[in-house]
């Protein structure tokens, strides 16, 4: 009897099942390996994108940044600087020459924002009375840099060196203090303007907050001796305050604009550096400063340009129909206030390196205004008379863009402490501004044309008589 063949069906099934398991395991390994590779590739790509973003984005608070976005008027960041070329014996000699006072007991002042409106006038006033002055300015494009370069050239003719530099460049500011033991700093560099903040808020933080901290850091921890600091705050800090006239004792915790908020932050920062490091700090709240060599973004300046070119101007009124008013303060009065604050500033009480201070240091805040609010429409009327040309006016309700309905300064503290007394009324100040504007821009006004015709006629008559 023959034996039955072995039953291999179960063995075959087992082998097929084991083969299936091996293929599943192998497939799982491939999938796992692929997933791992894909994860690493994704992570690498993400890191590469972040690197490229950082490389090509304009940083906010890092020194050395070269630009802000072109959609913000090509506004050059207050963090940019060409200071890499600074240094050397010749450069240090130029700095010392400009910073050396000509009068006994004269001040040696570092002026930031020296090619700005107030900075130029203050630098000239200091130099003319025999003080030493060195200026820094980054010549940003918030308004026409050509006007700032013209101011720089004017300062150079009077022996004031203005460096193309930035307040956020701590190394450069420290270098200046190494070269010159400045007795004072007049800190006027800032991002100005209320409405521009809605388009480029970062520039206000970079300048009015980070820049202020950078300057205070250098003055507190590096300068030896520590300088006394006078810096520009703003009447904008009064914000939604309705008490008038505005007093230094009134509330300033309700700013109506980002610009005002950064200036209020600056006042808090000043208190901190005064308290910890013994810096002597005086803040000045300016009220609508105007005059020759002024800022083109200011209403009186832009209105003059528009009236002469026949373009309409926009006048604001309140929802209830009341006029918008400003405490217009002429530049010469503000300069006297700035110099008075410098002259009465006491010495700082801290030590270089930020060590323990010897005792409490001076901390002050003052209004610098004209004390006489004027409706903006009245200012336009004065310009019309001076230019002998009527303005085309669009009157609209004041938008919620940070502007306030009125400003009115109480200057009794500044008068008491350093004799501040504004003396220039709006009509007189605008007359001086228009004279400068016409000469600087070569404008042919009706008055100027008639005068030239009269002179030409007199010359013709004289020539005929001679014949």
C-alpha positions in Angstrom: 0.0 0.0 0.0 1.5 3.3 -1.2 2.1 6.2 1.3 0.1 9.4 0.9 2.0 12.5 -0.4 2.7 15.1 2.4 0.2 17.9 2.8 2.1 21.1 1.9 -0.9 23.4 1.7 -0.4 24.6 5.3 3.3 25.2 4.8 2.7 27.1 1.6 0.1 29.3 3.3 2.5 29.9 6.2 5.3 30.9 3.8 3.0 33.2 1.9 1.8 34.8 5.1 5.4 35.3 6.3 6.3 36.8 3.0 3.4 39.1 3.3 4.5 40.2 6.7 8.1 40.8 5.5 6.7 43.0 2.6 4.5 45.0 5.1 7.4 45.5 7.4 9.7 46.5 4.6 7.0 48.8 3.2 6.5 50.4 6.7 10.3 51.0 7.0 10.3 52.6 3.6 7.4 54.8 4.5 8.9 55.7 7.8 12.2 56.5 6.2 10.4 58.6 3.5 8.4 60.4 6.2 11.6 61.2 8.1 13.3 62.4 5.0 10.3 64.5 4.1 10.1 66.0 7.6 13.8 66.9 7.5 13.5 68.4 4.0 10.4 70.5 5.1 12.2 71.6 8.3 15.3 72.6 6.2 13.1 74.5 3.7 11.4 76.3 6.5 14.7 77.3 8.1 15.9 78.5 4.7 12.8 80.6 4.2 13.2 82.2 7.6 16.9 82.9 6.9 16.0 84.5 3.5 13.2 86.5 5.2 15.5 87.8 7.9 18.2 88.5 5.4 16.0 90.6 3.1 13.6 92.2 5.6 14.4 95.7 7.2 14.9 95.0 10.9 13.3 97.3 13.4 15.8 97.6 16.1 19.1 96.3 14.8 21.8 98.8 14.0 23.1 98.7 10.4 19.7 98.4 8.7 19.9 100.3 5.4 16.3 100.9 4.5 12.6 100.9 5.2 10.0 99.8 2.7 9.7 102.0 -0.3 5.9 102.1 0.3 6.7 104.3 3.2 8.1 107.2 1.1 11.5 105.4 1.0 11.7 106.5 4.6 15.3 105.8 5.6 15.4 104.1 9.0 16.8 105.9 12.0 18.8 102.8 12.4 20.9 103.3 9.3 24.4 104.9 9.4 27.4 105.4 7.3 29.6 105.5 10.5 31.9 102.7 9.3 34.0 105.4 7.6 34.4 107.4 10.8 37.5 107.4 12.9 41.1 108.3 12.5 43.3 111.2 13.6 41.9 113.7 11.0 38.2 112.8 11.9 38.9 113.2 15.6 40.6 116.5 15.0 37.5 117.8 13.2 35.2 116.6 16.0 37.4 118.3 18.7 37.6 121.5 16.7 33.9 121.8 16.4 33.2 120.8 20.0 35.7 123.2 21.6 34.1 126.3 23.2 35.4 129.7 22.3 34.2 131.4 25.5 35.3 130.8 29.1 33.1 128.2 30.8 31.4 127.5 27.5 29.4 124.4 27.0 30.4 121.5 24.8 27.1 120.2 23.3 26.3 117.1 21.3 23.2 118.0 19.3 21.2 115.1 17.8 18.9 115.9 14.9 21.2 118.9 14.2 20.2 119.2 10.5 16.5 119.4 11.6 14.5 122.5 12.0 15.0 123.2 15.7 18.4 121.5 15.7 19.8 123.8 13.1 18.7 127.0 14.9 19.8 125.8 18.3 23.2 124.7 17.0 23.8 128.1 15.4 22.7 130.0 18.5 25.1 127.9 20.7 28.0 128.4 18.3 27.4 132.1 17.9 27.6 132.6 21.7 30.9 130.7 21.9 29.8 127.2 22.8 31.3 124.1 21.2 28.8 122.0 19.1 29.0 118.7 17.2 25.8 117.5 15.5 24.6 114.2 14.3 21.7 113.6 11.9 20.7 110.6 9.7 19.1 112.8 7.0 16.1 110.4 6.6 13.6 111.1 3.8 10.5 111.8 5.9 10.7 115.2 4.1 13.1 116.5 1.5 16.6 115.6 2.5 17.9 118.5 0.3 16.5 121.0 2.8 18.4 119.2 5.6 21.6 119.2 3.5 21.2 123.0 3.0 20.9 123.4 6.8 24.0 121.2 7.2 25.9 123.5 4.7 24.8 126.5 6.6 26.0 125.1 9.9 29.3 124.2 8.3 29.8 127.8 7.2 29.6 128.7 10.9 32.0 126.0 12.0 29.5 123.4 13.2 30.3 119.8 12.1 27.2 117.7 11.5 28.0 114.0 11.0 25.8 111.7 8.9 25.1 109.3 11.7 22.4 107.6 13.7 21.4 107.8 17.4 20.9 104.0 17.4 24.5 103.4 16.5 25.7 103.1 20.1 29.3 102.4 19.0 29.5 105.7 17.1 27.9 107.7 19.9 30.3 106.1 22.4 33.2 106.9 20.1 32.2 110.6 20.1 32.1 110.6 23.9 35.6 109.1 23.9 36.9 111.9 21.7 35.0 114.7 23.4 33.9 114.8 27.1 30.6 116.6 26.2 29.2 118.6 29.1 25.6 118.5 27.6 23.5 116.7 25.1 20.6 118.5 23.3 18.6 115.5 22.0 16.3 116.7 19.2 16.4 113.7 16.8 13.0 112.1 16.5 10.4 110.9 14.0 8.0 113.8 13.9 4.4 114.1 12.6 1.1 112.8 13.8 -0.5 111.5 10.7 2.5 109.7 9.3 2.3 107.2 12.2 -0.7 105.6 10.6 1.5 104.6 7.6 4.8 103.9 9.2 4.5 103.2 12.9 7.8 101.3 13.2 9.8 104.5 12.5 8.4 106.1 15.6 9.3 103.2 17.8 12.8 103.0 16.2 13.5 106.7 16.7 11.5 108.0 19.6 11.8 104.9 21.9 14.7 102.8 20.8 16.8 105.8 19.8 16.2 107.5 23.1 17.2 104.4 25.0 20.3 104.1 22.9 21.3 107.6 23.8 20.6 107.3 27.5 22.5 104.0 27.6 25.6 105.5 26.2 25.3 108.6 28.4 24.7 106.6 31.5 27.1 103.8 31.1 29.9 105.0 28.8 30.3 108.7 28.9 32.8 110.0 31.5 31.7 112.3 32.9 28.0 111.8 32.4 26.5 114.7 30.4 23.4 116.7 31.3 20.7 116.0 28.8 18.0 118.3 27.5 15.6 116.5 25.1 12.5 117.3 23.0 9.2 115.9 24.2 6.0 117.4 22.7 2.8 119.2 23.6 1.1 116.2 22.0 1.5 114.2 25.2 -1.5 116.2 26.6 -3.7 114.2 24.2 -7.3 114.3 25.1 -6.8 116.7 28.0 -9.5 119.4 28.0 -8.1 121.6 30.8 -6.6 124.8 29.5 -4.0 126.3 29.4 -2.0 123.0 29.4 0.0 122.7 32.6 2.9 120.3 33.3 0.7 119.1 36.2 -2.2 118.1 33.9 -2.9 114.5 32.8 -0.7 113.0 30.0 -1.9 109.4 30.1 -4.4 109.7 27.3 -2.4 110.2 24.1 -4.4 110.7 20.9 -1.7 109.5 18.5 1.1 107.0 18.3 3.5 109.9 18.0 2.2 111.3 21.3 2.4 107.8 22.9 6.1 107.5 22.0 6.9 110.9 23.4 5.0 110.0 26.6 7.0 106.8 26.7 10.1 108.9 26.4 9.2 110.8 29.5 8.8 107.6 31.4 12.1 106.3 30.1 13.8 109.5 31.1 12.5 109.1 34.7 14.0 105.5 34.8 17.5 106.6 33.7 17.4 109.5 36.0 16.3 107.3 39.0 18.7 104.4 38.3 21.8 106.0 36.8 21.7 109.6 38.0 21.4 111.3 34.6 20.4 114.9 34.8 17.5 115.1 32.3 15.2 118.0 31.2 12.3 117.4 28.9 10.8 120.2 26.8 7.2 120.0 25.4 7.2 122.0 22.2 4.0 123.7 21.0 3.7 123.9 17.1 7.1 125.5 16.3 7.3 127.5 13.1 9.6 129.8 11.3 12.4 130.1 8.6 14.1 126.8 7.6 11.0 125.0 9.0 9.5 121.6 8.2 7.7 121.2 4.9 5.2 118.8 6.5 3.9 121.5 8.8 0.6 123.3 7.9 2.0 126.8 7.6 4.7 125.6 5.2 2.5 123.4 3.0 -0.2 126.1 3.0 2.3 128.6 1.7 3.4 126.3 -1.1 -0.2 125.5 -2.1 -1.4 129.1 -2.1 1.5 130.2 -4.3 0.8 127.3 -6.7 -2.9 127.8 -6.8 -3.7 124.5 -5.2 -6.5 124.0 -2.6 -5.7 123.7 1.0 -7.7 121.7 3.6 -8.9 123.4 6.8 -10.3 121.3 9.6 -13.1 122.2 12.0 -14.7 120.3 14.9 -17.9 118.4 14.5 -19.8 121.2 16.3 -18.3 123.8 13.9 -15.7 125.3 16.2 -12.3 126.2 14.8 -9.2 124.1 15.3 -6.6 126.2 17.2 -2.9 126.0 17.7 -0.5 127.7 20.1 2.0 128.7 17.3 5.5 129.2 18.8 8.1 131.1 16.8 11.5 129.3 16.4 13.5 132.1 18.0 11.4 131.8 21.2 11.9 128.0 21.3 15.7 128.4 20.8 15.8 130.8 23.8 13.9 128.1 25.8 16.3 125.4 24.8 19.4 127.4 25.7 17.8 128.4 29.0 17.2 124.7 29.8 20.9 123.9 28.9 22.2 126.7 31.0 20.3 125.8 34.1 20.8 122.0 33.8 22.6 120.6 36.8 25.3 118.0 36.5 24.5 114.3 36.5 25.3 112.3 39.6 26.1 108.9 38.2 29.4 107.3 37.3 30.6 105.9 33.9 29.8 102.2 33.7 26.4 102.7 35.3 27.6 102.3 38.9 25.8 103.6 41.9 24.9 107.3 41.7 26.2 109.8 44.3 22.6 111.1 45.0 19.4 112.3 43.4 19.8 113.9 40.0 17.8 116.8 38.4 14.6 115.7 36.5 12.5 118.5 34.9 9.7 118.9 32.3 8.7 122.2 30.8 6.2 123.6 28.3 7.7 125.9 25.5 4.7 127.6 23.8 3.5 131.0 22.9 0.5 131.1 25.3 -1.8 132.5 22.6 -3.9 129.9 20.7 -4.8 131.1 17.2 -7.4 129.5 14.8 -5.7 127.8 11.9 -8.0 129.8 9.6 -6.5 133.0 11.0 -3.0 131.7 10.2 -4.2 131.2 6.6 -5.6 134.7 6.5 -2.2 136.1 7.5 -0.5 134.1 4.8 -2.9 135.4 2.2 -2.1 139.0 3.1 1.6 138.3 3.1 1.5 136.5 -0.2 -1.1 138.8 -1.7 -3.0 135.8 -3.0 -6.2 134.1 -1.9 -6.2 130.5 -0.8 -8.6 127.9 -2.3 -10.1 126.3 0.8 -11.7 123.0 1.5 -13.2 123.0 5.0 -13.8 119.5 6.4 -14.5 117.9 9.8 -11.4 116.9 11.8 -10.8 113.2 11.2 -9.9 110.8 14.0 -6.2 110.6 12.9 -4.5 111.7 16.1 -4.9 115.5 15.7 -6.3 117.4 18.7 -8.8 120.3 18.5 -6.6 122.9 20.3 -3.3 123.4 22.1 -2.6 126.1 24.7 0.6 126.4 26.8 1.1 127.5 30.3 4.8 128.5 30.5 4.9 129.8 34.0 7.4 127.1 35.2 9.8 127.8 32.3 9.5 131.5 33.0 10.3 131.0 36.7 13.2 128.6 36.2 15.1 130.1 33.3 13.3 133.3 32.2 11.4 131.9 29.2 9.1 134.6 27.7 7.8 134.2 24.2 7.8 137.6 22.4 6.9 136.9 18.7 3.3 137.1 17.6 2.0 135.0 14.7 1.9 137.8 12.1 5.5 138.8 12.8 6.7 135.3 12.8 5.0 134.4 9.5 6.3 137.5 7.9 9.8 136.3 8.6 9.0 132.8 7.4 7.5 134.0 4.1 10.6 136.2 3.5 12.8 133.2 3.9 10.6 131.0 1.8 10.5 133.4 -1.1 14.2 133.8 -1.1 15.1 130.2 -0.5 12.8 128.8 -3.3 13.2 131.8 -5.6 9.4 132.4 -5.6 8.0 135.2 -7.8 5.3 136.8 -5.6 3.1 139.6 -6.8 4.9 141.9 -4.3 8.3 140.9 -5.5 7.3 141.3 -9.2 5.9 144.8 -8.6 9.0 145.8 -6.6 11.3 144.6 -9.4 9.2 146.5 -12.0 9.3 149.6 -9.9 13.1 149.4 -9.6 13.4 148.7 -13.4 11.2 151.7 -14.1 13.3 154.0 -11.9 16.5 152.8 -13.6 15.0 153.5 -17.0 14.0 157.0 -15.9 17.5 157.6 -14.5 19.0 156.5 -17.8 16.7 158.7 -19.8 17.6 161.7 -17.6 21.3 161.0 -18.0 20.8 160.9 -21.8 
